[in-house]
Amino acid sequence: MLDVLTGFLEELRAAGVPVSLAEATDAARAVQVVPAADRAAFHQALAATLVKSPSHLPAFETAFAVYFAPRGAGVLGEDEGSEPEAASPNRGAASMGAPGDGGGPGAAQRPEDLAAALVRALLAGDQAAVAELARQAVARLSGMEPGRPVGGTYYLYRTLRQLDLASIEAQLLEALAGQAGQPTDGLRRRLLEDEVAERIEALRRAVQDEIRRLLVADRGAQALHRSVRQPLLEQVDFMHASAEELRALHRAIAPLSRRLAVRLARRRRQGREGRLDVRATLRASLSSGGVPVALHWRPPRPAKPELMVVADVSGSVASFARFTLLLLHALASQFSRVRSFVFIDGIDEVTDLLDRTEDPAEAARRVTTEADVVWLDGHSDYGHALTVFQERWGAEVSARTSLLILGDARSNYHTPEAEVLADLAARARHVYWLNPEPRAYWGTGDSVVGAYAPYCDQVVEVRNLAQLERFVADLA
């Protein structure tokens, strides 16, 4: 068990989940107290000692499903409670089973029989029967072959397709409706559909667990986990985020935007006691013969800071620009006014466009199709874009304004016009530059980030959510 736990902890670290020595020790003590046979308690014990953030839970669940896959007869060749060991290729091949292997007397022979048996087991809520039927379904329908470099998703798809999951769901819904004995309209039907969806998801998990169990026996836990490992949301590179990951980032950015607003407002108030309150000072001076011994100040009025965001949406940072638009949506609710500008070699304000579009994906599409961001050849020209920004909107940058620039500062060898940013920095309260490129690439090729850096409060590498969180935290 210790070897398996050690491999499990190493995989968690490889996936990005921070596991300290103290936490590893706590996990080792927990598995000595909680029996592995009680899978639910065993899972909760490890989760309680190792998981510190909800964003780390998916990585933990995947690793746990691989390293502590449910064991059954003929798979690992071990008794329950014995110390797990790496499965050999021969043992894996034996565990895969042939399509005709029934897995026990009286086993169903056809996909239709398996589906019917699954409907009965799901209807009865018999989890043990569901697990056994899932094992038979995988053995007969998945087409798994030892040593074949195919992912578990493929085998899951083949098994569920031959079981005809949609038909199982429809039969289960009809059976539950019949048991209710009442009209299933409106709310009752919605509740039944939710119940059916939950039971179907339990079946899917049972099939997936069985497939993983066999793959672990065939390939070993470490090799399998490398193939199914998913990066933590906080480590997803903005430049390569999928649509699903962007939606998850959108949800995570909202609390970050609130923290950013608080930090910027706090910085604006630092060192300011407010305006002198002449009336209160004179009134207090009556007790000292008119000598203003104690000065009285008006407290500063709490106000949301103003923010101007200038974002590069050229082809080199197109994926980062999608994240930028998500960030703009989240920031809009936290600042007294967010003005948004996008540029390539020309620059255009898109504040109203974003305000009128609630869906970030639709906003991104409209920005790319409606914003006037091409001036000459459609290649990034930071110098020209900043010059036009200063000419058209520079007078509106004030001591209450925080200027946030997002881009890689690759200007295709055009003149950077750094003095323009210097003038804007003199007007603004703060200037921050978020660069999605690795810091090692800064200043190479056509990168002019070094020309702009002296006029920024901070120039930071922001390629993922973890780096964005650090940027916000450092503003304190």
C-alpha positions as CSV (number, residue, x, y, z in Angstrom):
1,M,0.0,0.0,0.0
2,L,2.9,2.4,0.8
3,D,4.3,2.0,-2.7
4,V,0.9,2.7,-4.3
5,L,0.3,5.7,-2.0
6,T,3.8,7.1,-2.9
7,G,3.0,6.8,-6.6
8,F,-0.3,8.5,-6.0
9,L,1.3,11.4,-4.2
10,E,3.9,11.8,-7.0
11,E,1.2,11.9,-9.6
12,L,-0.7,14.5,-7.7
13,R,2.4,16.7,-7.6
14,A,3.0,16.1,-11.3
15,A,-0.6,17.2,-12.0
16,G,0.1,20.5,-10.2
17,V,-1.6,19.7,-6.8
18,P,0.7,20.9,-4.0
19,V,1.3,18.2,-1.5
20,S,3.7,19.0,1.3
21,L,5.6,16.5,3.4
22,A,3.3,17.1,6.3
23,E,0.3,16.4,4.2
24,A,1.8,13.2,2.8
25,T,2.5,12.1,6.4
26,D,-1.1,12.8,7.3
27,A,-2.3,10.8,4.3
28,A,-0.1,7.8,5.3
29,R,-1.5,7.9,8.8
30,A,-5.0,8.1,7.5
31,V,-4.7,5.0,5.3
32,Q,-3.4,3.1,8.3
33,V,-6.6,3.8,10.2
34,V,-9.2,3.7,7.4
35,P,-9.5,0.3,5.6
36,A,-9.1,0.3,1.9
37,A,-12.2,-2.0,1.7
38,D,-14.4,0.9,2.7
39,R,-13.8,2.8,-0.5
40,A,-15.9,5.8,0.3
41,A,-14.3,6.4,3.7
42,F,-10.8,5.7,2.2
43,H,-11.5,8.3,-0.6
44,Q,-12.7,10.9,1.9
45,A,-9.7,10.4,4.2
46,L,-7.3,11.0,1.4
47,A,-9.3,14.0,0.1
48,A,-9.4,15.6,3.6
49,T,-5.6,15.3,4.0
50,L,-4.5,16.2,0.5
51,V,-7.0,18.6,-1.2
52,K,-6.9,22.2,-0.2
53,S,-8.8,23.9,-3.0
54,P,-11.9,23.0,-5.0
55,S,-9.9,23.6,-8.2
56,H,-7.6,20.7,-7.2
57,L,-10.5,18.2,-6.7
58,P,-10.8,17.1,-10.4
59,A,-7.1,16.2,-10.6
60,F,-7.4,14.3,-7.3
61,E,-10.5,12.4,-8.4
62,T,-8.8,11.3,-11.6
63,A,-5.6,10.1,-9.8
64,F,-7.7,8.3,-7.2
65,A,-9.8,6.5,-9.8
66,V,-6.6,5.3,-11.4
67,Y,-4.4,4.4,-8.4
68,F,-7.2,3.0,-6.3
69,A,-9.4,1.5,-8.9
70,P,-11.9,-1.1,-7.6
71,R,-10.4,-4.5,-7.6
72,G,-12.2,-7.7,-8.7
73,A,-11.4,-11.3,-9.2
74,G,-8.9,-12.1,-11.9
75,V,-7.7,-8.5,-12.3
76,L,-4.9,-7.9,-10.0
77,G,-4.7,-11.4,-8.6
78,E,-4.7,-10.0,-5.0
79,D,-6.9,-10.4,-2.0
80,E,-8.7,-7.3,-0.8
81,G,-6.5,-5.5,1.7
82,S,-3.2,-6.9,0.3
83,E,-0.6,-4.4,-0.9
84,P,-1.1,-3.5,-4.6
85,E,1.7,-4.0,-7.0
86,A,2.3,-3.2,-10.7
87,A,0.4,-5.5,-13.0
88,S,2.5,-7.4,-15.5
89,P,1.5,-7.5,-19.2
90,N,0.6,-11.2,-19.0
91,R,-1.7,-10.6,-16.0
92,G,-3.2,-7.6,-17.8
93,A,-3.9,-9.7,-20.9
94,A,-5.6,-12.3,-18.8
95,S,-7.7,-9.6,-17.1
96,M,-8.9,-8.1,-20.4
97,G,-10.9,-11.2,-21.1
98,A,-12.3,-12.3,-24.4
99,P,-15.6,-11.1,-25.9
100,G,-17.1,-14.5,-25.1
101,D,-16.0,-14.5,-21.5
102,G,-19.2,-14.5,-19.5
103,G,-17.8,-13.4,-16.2
104,G,-19.9,-15.9,-14.2
105,P,-22.8,-18.4,-14.6
106,G,-26.0,-16.9,-15.9
107,A,-24.4,-13.9,-17.4
108,A,-26.3,-12.1,-20.1
109,Q,-25.1,-13.0,-23.6
110,R,-26.4,-10.2,-25.8
111,P,-26.2,-6.4,-25.6
112,E,-30.0,-6.3,-25.4
113,D,-30.0,-8.7,-22.4
114,L,-27.3,-6.6,-20.6
115,A,-29.3,-3.4,-21.2
116,A,-32.5,-5.0,-19.9
117,A,-30.7,-6.3,-16.8
118,L,-29.1,-2.8,-16.3
119,V,-32.6,-1.2,-16.4
120,R,-33.8,-3.6,-13.7
121,A,-30.7,-3.0,-11.5
122,L,-30.9,0.8,-11.9
123,L,-34.6,0.7,-11.2
124,A,-34.0,-1.2,-8.0
125,G,-31.1,1.0,-7.0
126,D,-28.9,-2.1,-6.7
127,Q,-25.4,-0.6,-6.9
128,A,-23.6,-4.0,-6.6
129,A,-25.6,-5.4,-9.5
130,V,-24.9,-2.3,-11.6
131,A,-21.2,-2.7,-11.0
132,E,-21.3,-6.4,-11.9
133,L,-23.3,-5.8,-15.1
134,A,-20.9,-2.9,-16.0
135,R,-18.0,-5.4,-15.7
136,Q,-19.8,-7.8,-18.0
137,A,-20.6,-5.0,-20.5
138,V,-17.0,-3.9,-20.7
139,A,-15.7,-7.5,-21.1
140,R,-18.2,-8.2,-23.9
141,L,-18.7,-4.9,-25.7
142,S,-15.6,-2.7,-25.3
143,G,-13.3,-4.7,-27.5
144,M,-10.4,-4.1,-25.2
145,E,-7.1,-5.7,-26.2
146,P,-4.0,-6.0,-24.0
147,G,-1.1,-3.6,-25.0
148,R,-3.2,-1.6,-27.5
149,P,-2.4,2.1,-27.1
150,V,-6.0,3.3,-27.0
151,G,-7.4,5.7,-24.4
152,G,-10.2,4.8,-22.0
153,T,-12.5,7.3,-23.6
154,Y,-12.6,5.2,-26.8
155,Y,-13.5,2.0,-24.9
156,L,-16.2,3.9,-22.9
157,Y,-17.8,5.2,-26.1
158,R,-17.8,1.7,-27.6
159,T,-19.4,0.1,-24.6
160,L,-22.1,2.7,-24.0
161,R,-22.9,2.9,-27.7
162,Q,-23.6,-0.9,-27.9
163,L,-25.6,-0.7,-24.7
164,D,-27.7,2.0,-26.3
165,L,-27.6,4.4,-23.4
166,A,-30.4,6.5,-24.8
167,S,-32.7,3.5,-24.9
168,I,-31.8,2.6,-21.3
169,E,-32.6,6.1,-20.2
170,A,-36.0,6.1,-21.9
171,Q,-36.9,2.7,-20.4
172,L,-35.9,3.8,-17.0
173,L,-37.9,7.0,-17.2
174,E,-41.0,5.1,-18.3
175,A,-40.6,2.6,-15.5
176,L,-40.2,5.3,-12.9
177,A,-43.2,7.2,-14.2
178,G,-45.2,4.0,-14.0
179,Q,-44.2,3.4,-10.4
180,A,-45.3,6.9,-9.5
181,G,-48.8,6.2,-10.5
182,Q,-49.5,9.9,-11.0
183,P,-49.5,12.2,-14.0
184,T,-45.9,13.2,-14.8
185,D,-46.3,16.7,-16.1
186,G,-44.4,19.8,-15.3
187,L,-42.4,19.6,-12.0
188,R,-42.9,15.9,-11.4
189,R,-41.5,15.0,-14.8
190,R,-38.5,17.3,-14.3
191,L,-37.8,15.6,-11.0
192,L,-38.1,12.2,-12.6
193,E,-35.7,13.3,-15.4
194,D,-33.2,14.5,-12.8
195,E,-33.4,11.2,-11.0
196,V,-32.9,9.2,-14.2
197,A,-30.0,11.4,-15.2
198,E,-28.4,10.7,-11.8
199,R,-28.8,6.9,-12.2
200,I,-27.5,7.0,-15.8
201,E,-24.4,8.9,-14.6
202,A,-23.9,6.3,-11.9
203,L,-23.9,3.6,-14.7
204,R,-21.4,5.7,-16.8
205,R,-19.1,5.9,-13.8
206,A,-19.3,2.2,-13.1
207,V,-18.4,1.4,-16.7
208,Q,-15.5,4.0,-16.6
209,D,-14.2,2.6,-13.3
210,E,-14.2,-0.9,-14.8
211,I,-12.3,0.2,-17.9
212,R,-9.7,2.1,-15.8
213,R,-9.3,-1.0,-13.6
214,L,-8.5,-3.1,-16.6
215,L,-6.2,-0.5,-18.1
216,V,-4.3,-0.2,-14.8
217,A,-3.8,-4.0,-14.8
218,D,-2.6,-3.9,-18.4
219,R,-0.4,-0.8,-18.4
220,G,0.3,0.2,-14.8
221,A,-1.2,3.1,-12.8
222,Q,1.6,5.5,-13.6
223,A,1.5,5.0,-17.4
224,L,-2.3,5.3,-17.4
225,H,-2.5,8.4,-15.3
226,R,0.0,10.2,-17.6
227,S,-2.4,9.6,-20.5
228,V,-5.5,10.8,-18.6
229,R,-3.9,13.6,-16.6
230,Q,-5.6,16.9,-17.0
231,P,-4.0,20.2,-16.1
232,L,-5.4,22.2,-13.2
233,L,-7.6,25.1,-14.2
234,E,-5.2,27.5,-12.6
235,Q,-2.4,26.2,-14.9
236,V,-4.2,26.2,-18.2
237,D,-2.3,28.4,-20.6
238,F,-4.6,31.2,-21.8
239,M,-3.0,30.9,-25.3
240,H,-4.2,27.3,-25.7
241,A,-7.4,27.2,-23.6
242,S,-10.3,25.2,-25.1
243,A,-13.9,26.6,-25.2
244,E,-14.8,24.5,-22.1
245,E,-11.7,25.7,-20.2
246,L,-12.5,29.3,-21.1
247,R,-16.0,28.9,-19.6
248,A,-14.5,27.6,-16.4
249,L,-12.0,30.5,-16.4
250,H,-14.8,32.9,-16.7
251,R,-16.3,31.6,-13.5
252,A,-13.0,31.8,-11.7
253,I,-12.2,35.3,-12.9
254,A,-15.2,36.9,-11.2
255,P,-13.8,36.7,-7.6
256,L,-10.4,37.8,-8.9
257,S,-11.9,40.9,-10.5
258,R,-13.4,41.9,-7.1
259,R,-10.0,41.5,-5.4
260,L,-8.4,43.5,-8.1
261,A,-10.8,46.4,-7.6
262,V,-10.2,46.3,-3.9
263,R,-6.5,46.3,-4.2
264,L,-6.4,49.2,-6.7
265,A,-8.8,51.2,-4.5
266,R,-6.6,50.6,-1.5
267,R,-3.5,51.7,-3.4
268,R,-5.3,54.9,-4.4
269,R,-6.2,55.7,-0.8
270,Q,-2.7,55.0,0.7
271,G,-1.1,58.1,2.1
272,R,-4.2,60.2,1.8
273,E,-6.0,61.3,4.9
274,G,-8.6,63.3,2.9
275,R,-9.2,67.0,2.5
276,L,-8.7,69.4,5.4
277,D,-12.1,70.1,7.1
278,V,-11.8,73.9,7.8
279,R,-15.1,74.2,9.6
280,A,-14.4,71.3,12.1
281,T,-10.8,72.6,12.6
282,L,-12.0,76.1,13.5
283,R,-14.8,74.8,15.8
284,A,-12.3,72.7,17.7
285,S,-9.9,75.7,18.0
286,L,-12.3,77.7,20.1
287,S,-11.2,75.8,23.1
288,S,-7.6,76.9,22.5
289,G,-8.4,80.6,21.9
290,G,-8.7,80.2,18.1
291,V,-5.3,78.4,17.7
292,P,-5.9,75.4,15.4
293,V,-4.0,73.0,17.6
294,A,-5.7,69.9,16.2
295,L,-6.4,69.6,12.5
296,H,-9.5,67.8,11.4
297,W,-9.7,66.0,8.0
298,R,-12.6,64.9,5.9
299,P,-12.4,61.1,5.4
300,P,-11.8,60.2,1.7
301,R,-14.9,59.1,-0.1
302,P,-14.9,55.4,-0.9
303,A,-15.2,55.0,-4.6
304,K,-14.6,52.4,-7.2
305,P,-11.4,53.1,-9.3
306,E,-11.6,53.8,-13.0
307,L,-10.0,51.3,-15.3
308,M,-8.9,51.6,-19.0
309,V,-8.0,48.3,-20.6
310,V,-6.0,48.3,-23.8
311,A,-5.7,44.8,-25.3
312,D,-3.8,43.4,-28.3
313,V,-6.1,41.2,-30.4
314,S,-3.7,40.4,-33.2
315,G,-3.2,36.9,-34.5
316,S,-0.1,36.2,-32.4
317,V,-2.2,36.6,-29.2
318,A,-5.7,35.6,-30.5
319,S,-6.2,33.0,-27.9
320,F,-5.1,35.3,-25.1
321,A,-7.5,37.9,-26.5
322,R,-10.4,35.5,-25.8
323,F,-9.3,35.4,-22.1
324,T,-9.0,39.2,-22.2
325,L,-12.6,39.6,-23.1
326,L,-13.7,37.3,-20.3
327,L,-11.6,39.5,-17.9
328,L,-13.3,42.6,-19.2
329,H,-16.7,41.2,-18.6
330,A,-15.8,40.3,-15.0
331,L,-14.1,43.7,-14.3
332,A,-17.1,45.7,-15.6
333,S,-19.1,45.1,-12.5
334,Q,-16.3,46.0,-10.1
335,F,-15.2,49.4,-11.3
336,S,-17.0,52.7,-11.6
337,R,-16.2,52.6,-15.2
338,V,-14.3,50.2,-17.4
339,R,-13.4,51.5,-20.8
340,S,-12.2,48.8,-23.2
341,F,-10.0,49.2,-26.2
342,V,-8.7,46.7,-28.7
343,F,-6.0,47.1,-31.3
344,I,-3.8,45.5,-33.9
345,D,-2.1,48.4,-35.8
346,G,-5.2,50.5,-35.4
347,I,-7.2,50.9,-32.2
348,D,-10.9,51.1,-31.4
349,E,-13.1,51.4,-28.3
350,V,-15.4,48.5,-27.7
351,T,-16.9,49.5,-24.3
352,D,-20.5,49.8,-25.6
353,L,-20.2,46.7,-27.7
354,L,-19.2,44.6,-24.6
355,D,-21.9,46.3,-22.4
356,R,-24.6,45.3,-24.9
357,T,-23.4,41.6,-25.2
358,E,-23.8,39.3,-22.2
359,D,-22.4,36.2,-23.7
360,P,-18.6,36.3,-23.8
361,A,-18.4,34.1,-26.9
362,E,-20.7,36.4,-28.8
363,A,-18.8,39.4,-27.5
364,A,-15.5,37.9,-28.8
365,R,-17.1,37.3,-32.2
366,R,-18.5,40.8,-32.4
367,V,-15.2,42.4,-31.4
368,T,-13.3,40.5,-34.1
369,T,-15.8,41.4,-36.8
370,E,-17.0,44.9,-35.8
371,A,-14.0,46.6,-34.2
372,D,-12.0,48.9,-36.4
373,V,-8.5,47.7,-35.4
374,V,-6.7,47.5,-38.8
375,W,-4.9,50.7,-39.9
376,L,-2.4,49.6,-42.5
377,D,-1.5,46.0,-43.0
378,G,-3.1,44.2,-40.0
379,H,0.1,43.4,-38.2
380,S,0.8,44.5,-34.6
381,D,2.1,48.1,-34.3
382,Y,2.1,49.1,-30.6
383,G,3.7,52.4,-31.3
384,H,0.9,53.6,-33.7
385,A,-1.9,52.1,-31.6
386,L,-0.6,53.9,-28.4
387,T,-0.2,57.2,-30.4
388,V,-3.8,57.1,-31.6
389,F,-5.0,56.2,-28.1
390,Q,-3.2,59.2,-26.7
391,E,-4.6,61.5,-29.4
392,R,-8.2,60.4,-29.1
393,W,-8.6,59.4,-25.4
394,G,-5.4,60.5,-23.6
395,A,-7.0,63.6,-22.1
396,E,-9.5,61.3,-20.3
397,V,-6.7,59.5,-18.5
398,S,-6.6,61.1,-15.0
399,A,-5.1,60.5,-11.5
400,R,-8.0,58.2,-10.8
401,T,-7.3,56.0,-13.8
402,S,-5.6,52.6,-13.7
403,L,-4.3,51.7,-17.2
404,L,-4.1,48.0,-17.9
405,I,-2.3,46.9,-21.1
406,L,-2.5,43.3,-22.3
407,G,-0.3,42.0,-25.0
408,D,3.0,40.4,-25.9
409,A,4.7,43.7,-27.0
410,R,5.8,42.3,-30.3
411,S,5.6,45.2,-32.7
412,N,6.9,43.7,-35.9
413,Y,10.0,46.0,-35.8
414,H,7.9,49.2,-35.8
415,T,8.9,52.1,-33.7
416,P,7.7,51.5,-30.1
417,E,6.9,55.2,-29.4
418,A,7.7,54.6,-25.7
419,E,7.5,58.4,-25.0
420,V,3.7,58.1,-25.6
421,L,3.4,55.5,-22.8
422,A,5.6,57.8,-20.7
423,D,3.1,60.6,-21.1
424,L,0.1,58.3,-20.3
425,A,1.9,57.0,-17.2
426,A,2.4,60.6,-16.0
427,R,-1.3,61.2,-16.2
428,A,-2.5,57.8,-14.8
429,R,-2.5,56.6,-11.3
430,H,-1.1,53.2,-12.2
431,V,0.0,51.4,-15.4
432,Y,0.2,47.6,-15.4
433,W,1.3,45.5,-18.3
434,L,0.2,41.8,-18.5
435,N,2.3,39.8,-21.0
436,P,1.2,36.3,-22.0
437,E,4.6,35.3,-23.3
438,P,7.2,33.4,-21.1
439,R,9.5,35.9,-19.5
440,A,12.5,34.2,-21.2
441,Y,11.2,35.4,-24.6
442,W,10.9,39.1,-23.6
443,G,13.3,41.3,-25.5
444,T,14.0,38.8,-28.2
445,G,13.2,39.3,-31.9
446,D,10.7,42.1,-32.3
447,S,9.7,42.3,-28.6
448,V,9.8,45.9,-27.4
449,V,8.6,45.2,-23.8
450,G,11.9,46.6,-22.5
451,A,11.2,50.0,-24.0
452,Y,7.8,50.2,-22.2
453,A,8.8,48.6,-18.8
454,P,10.3,51.8,-17.2
455,Y,6.9,53.5,-17.5
456,C,4.9,50.7,-15.9
457,D,4.3,50.0,-12.2
458,Q,4.6,46.4,-13.1
459,V,5.2,44.2,-16.2
460,V,4.2,40.7,-15.3
461,E,4.0,37.4,-17.1
462,V,0.4,36.2,-17.1
463,R,0.0,33.0,-19.0
464,N,-2.5,31.3,-16.6
465,L,-4.9,31.8,-13.8
466,A,-2.2,31.1,-11.1
467,Q,0.0,33.9,-12.4
468,L,-3.0,36.3,-12.6
469,E,-3.8,35.4,-9.0
470,R,-0.3,36.3,-7.9
471,F,-0.5,39.6,-9.8
472,V,-3.6,40.5,-7.9
473,A,-2.2,39.4,-4.6
474,D,1.0,41.4,-5.2
475,L,-1.0,44.6,-5.5
476,A,-1.7,44.6,-1.7
